[in-house]
């Protein structure tokens, strides 16, 4: 923290101007109204230029789209390789590239039934493989 030499307000170390009296720590004085307006206009111009450059960069960058496919494991817990191969071929033929693979364990709870003192219910899990595919939809101007 630092103290404003004009009004003795306590301000942060990274502050350029005192929020209380407008003392400028860089100029070491309170700037005139015209200097303040000019400074604000310069900041606005720099921000506008940065935004224009950011937009131009976004326009020039390649664009992609994504989709997912789900493969449920077999009842014995093994991966359904036939379905996996089929999905991979289908998406590859449509121009998709495999981007990521996620495995997920899905839990199932079925409400319990109570007969006298005995309670029964089902608690089960199954696994799935989630495939994330990517394909370029625009090359951009790079």
Protein Blocks (a to p, Z undefined) as FASTA:
>chain_A
ZZdfklopacdfklcbdfklopafklopacdfklmmmmmmmmmmmmmmmmmmmmmmmmmp
ccdddddddddddfkopacfklmmmmmmmmmmnopacfbdcddddddddddddehjbccd
dddddddddddddddfbebjZZ
